[in-house]
Amino acid sequence: MAMFMAGLAERVFQIRADSDQPLPFCLGTGTNSVYIPGHDLNWGLARWAQPLVNLLIDGVMGVVEFQCGRVLGRRYFRLQPLLPKPFALDDAAAVAELIEYAEQVNISSAVSWLSEFFG
C-alpha cells in the first residue's frame, strides 16, 4: 500500500482528480480489530514491543488508505474486510478458518466498482 501511494505521488501532477481513468483495485489482507484493555498500561518496552509494532503498521496503512481515497475519490477502491478476530500474518494453521470467513464476506461493493470501471 505504501508503495502504491509512493507511485501515486510520482504521478500526482499527471493525474487529475476528475479523470475517468481508474487506478488499480487494492486487495487487503483483512483488518485485525485490536483493543488493548486497561487504563494504566505501564508495561515497559519489552511488553509494548509487539502491540506497538502492530499499531504502527496499521496506522501507516490507514494513513495511506485515507490519502488514496482523498486524492482519487471514487476511482479508488480497497477491499479490506474486518476480520472476526485477530490473526497473525504467519499463522498457517488459520488458513482454513480464513478461507471459510472469506467465503462469507459481502463483496458486492467491490463487484459494483469493478463493473463500473472495467465492466
Secondary structure as the mmCIF struct_conf table of DSSP 4:
data_model
#
loop_
_struct_conf.conf_type_id
_struct_conf.id
_struct_conf.beg_label_comp_id
_struct_conf.beg_label_asym_id
_struct_conf.beg_label_seq_id
_struct_conf.end_label_comp_id
_struct_conf.end_label_asym_id
_struct_conf.end_label_seq_id
HELX_RH_AL_P HELX_RH_AL_P1 ALA A 2 GLU A 10
TURN_TY1_P TURN_TY1_P1 ARG A 11 GLN A 14
TURN_TY1_P TURN_TY1_P2 ALA A 17 ASP A 18
BEND BEND1 ASP A 20 ASP A 20
HELX_LH_PP_P HELX_LH_PP_P1 PRO A 24 PHE A 25
STRN STRN1 CYS A 26 LEU A 27
STRN STRN2 THR A 31 THR A 31
BEND BEND2 HIS A 39 HIS A 39
HELX_RH_AL_P HELX_RH_AL_P2 LEU A 45 LEU A 72
HELX_RH_3T_P HELX_RH_3T_P1 GLY A 73 ARG A 75
STRN STRN3 ARG A 78 LEU A 79
HELX_LH_PP_P HELX_LH_PP_P2 PRO A 81 PRO A 81
STRN STRN4 LEU A 82 LEU A 82
HELX_LH_PP_P HELX_LH_PP_P3 LEU A 83 LEU A 83
BEND BEND3 PRO A 84 LYS A 85
TURN_TY1_P TURN_TY1_P3 LEU A 89 ASP A 90
HELX_RH_3T_P HELX_RH_3T_P2 ALA A 92 ALA A 94
HELX_RH_AL_P HELX_RH_AL_P3 VAL A 95 ALA A 102
TURN_TY1_P TURN_TY1_P4 GLU A 103 GLN A 104
BEND BEND4 VAL A 105 VAL A 105
HELX_RH_AL_P HELX_RH_AL_P4 SER A 108 PHE A 118
#
